[in-house]
């Protein structure tokens, strides 16, 4: 009898373990995000973690936008990758990120992608205080209309088709896991060649970025390029 009970316990434990494994999302790939300049093979690769509804991310974007527009460095020298990291207390951030994921999957023109990111930040408040009382269905409709009107891409099926919605929603969850696994706990956060370097979040001009990258390209150690200083950012 004791042996039978033990066997039953083992079977139940195995069943529960199988359910847990099936419920888990896949492990995030080594690399995620959107290449806005260069590639991950560039000598200097900057990864930026933004929450699309974070005011600190919004205030940082214009400087990065200028760096992208200046195109001082060739693609093999400087790569800029943007990752999305929806913070849990920005209530609608996951929804906006879902629409953004659908948009980026359907648009391969980087200049249009950059313009759309700018639009998202410019109209950020439309998805915050102005949308606080919306139902999920109404919010999805609002986001769909935004991308169709402001970014010229229809992403409405990311909210009206359950299969499509789950696909892009899972991508957003994977984005979050990718960032969290790298100890990202707020936005904006920066890594340079895989090393967290939030002092660059204090840069206010493309000239500061240019000087920083040139010194790294010259072989100067990252630790001595500038004085370490905390970046103002929104944390978990």
N, C-alpha and C positions, 0 to 999 in steps of 0.2 A: 504493500500500500504506500509506504514511504517513497519507494522508487517511482511509483506512478505519479504521486503528487509532485515530486521533484521534476519529472519529465514535463508535467503540465505547466509548472512554473517557468521552465526553460522555454517552452513553446510560446507562452504568453509574452515573455520578455523579448523573444526573437520577433514576434509579430509587432510589438510596440516599436522596436528598433526599426523595423522595415517601414512602418508608417511614418516615423520621424524622418528617415532618410528620404522617403518620397516627398515629404512636405518641404524639405530644404531646397532652396534655390541653388543652382550650380555655383561652384566657386568662381569668382570673377576672373576674367583673363588677366594676364600680366599687364596688358596695356588697354586703356580705354580712352575716351575723350575725343575731341574734334580738333584736327590739325588746322589751325588758322594761318600758320606760316611755317615754312620748312617742313621737316619730318623729325621723327624720333631718332633718326640717324644723324641729325645735325650735331655739330660739335658742342653747342650749348642748347639744351632743351629745357624750356621753361613750361612747367605745368601749373595752370591756374585753376583753383577750385572756387566756383561761384555758386551762390544761391540766386536764382533769377528774381526772387522777391526780397532779397537782402539789400537794404539801403547802402551798406558799406560796399557791396559788390558793384552796385550802380555807380557810386562815386568814384570807384577805382577804374571802371571800364573806359572812360574817355582817354586816360593816359595810355592804356594798352591799345586802344583804337588808333591813337597817333603813332605808336610804335609800328603797328601793322601798316598804316598808311605810308610811313616814311620809307619802308623797304630798304633800309640802309645795308642790311646784311643779306648775303646770298642764302639760298635755302639750305646749303650744306653747312652754314655757319650758325644760324639761329632758327630754332624751331619753337613755336608757341602752340601749346595744346590747352584747350579749355575743357574742363570737366564740370559737370553739374552736381551739386551736393545740396539737395533740398533739406533745409532745416525743419525739424518737426513743429516748431512753434510758428512758422510761417504757413498758416493753415492751408492755403491753396497752392503752395509751392510744388507739391507733387503733381497736381493737375496741370499746372503750367509747364512743368518739366516734361510731362507725358506728351503734351502738344508739341513742345520743342523737339523732343526725340523724333516724333513723326515728321516734323518739318525737316530736320537735318537729314533724315533718311531719304527724303525725296528731293533734296536740293544739293547739287554738287558744285555749284558755283560759289567759291569762297567769298567773293565780294558781296554776293547776295546774302550769304550766311551772316557776314559781319554786319550788314545793314539791318538784318532782322534782329540780331542780338541788341543792336542799338535801339530799335523800336520797342523791344520787350522792356528794356530798362526805362526808356522814356515814358512808357505808359504803365509802369509798374503798379502805380496806385489803383489803376482800373481793376486789378486782380487782388487788391488788398482791402482797404476800407470801403471802396465802392462796390465790392462784391461780397461783403461780409454776410449778407442775408440770403444769398442765392443758394438754391438747392444744387446738388451735384449735377443734375441734368441741365439746369440753367447755366451753371458755371461752364460745363463742357461746351454748350452752345456758344457761350460768350467767347471762349478761347478759340473755338473753331472759326468764328466770324473774324476774330482778331487776325489770325494767321492768313485767312483768305483775303482780308482787306489790306492789311499792312505789309504782308510778306508774299502775297500773290500765290499761296499754296493752300489747297484744300486739305485740311487734316481732320475734318469733322468725323470721319469714320473711326478716329482714335477714341471717340467718345460715344459713338452711336452703334458701333459694331463690337460686340463683346469679345470676339476673338482678337481683333486688332487692338482693342483697348488693353486686354491682358498682355499682349505681346510687348507693347510699348511701356506699359506700367512695370512689367518685369524688368525691362531695360533700365528704367529709372531706379528700381530697387538695386539692381546690379551696380549702377553708378554710385549709389550711396554706399554699398558694401565695399566697392573699390576704394573710395575715399577713406572710409572708416578704418579699413585694414591698413591704411598708411598714416594712421593717427590724426587724420584731419578731423578737427572738432569745431570748426567755424568757417566763416567766409568773409573776405577772400583770403585764401591760403595759397602760398607759392612753394613749389619745389623747383630747384635748379639742378639738372642732372641727377635727379632722385634725392637730393638733399633739401630738407625744408629750409627755406630762407625767406622769412616773412619781413625782413628789413626792406626788401624791395617793394613791399606794399606801401611804403612811405614815399616812394618816388612820385614826383608831381609833374615830371616832364619827360619827353622822349629823349632829351639830351642826357638825363641821368641814366636812363636805360642803355643808351648807346655807349656811354663811358663805362658802365658796368660790364657790358658784354665784351667790349674791346679789351678790357683788362683781363677778363677770363680767357679770351682767345689768345692773349699774349703769354698765357701760362701762369699768370699770377694766381696764387691760392685763393679760393673763394672766401676763406676766413679773413683774409686781409684786404679784400677789395673794398669793404666798407665796415663801419662800426656796427655791430649787431644792435638792432633796436627793435622793440616789439611793434608789430603793425596793428593799427586799429582795425578790428574786425569783430564780426558777430560770432559768438561762440555758442555751443550747445548748452 
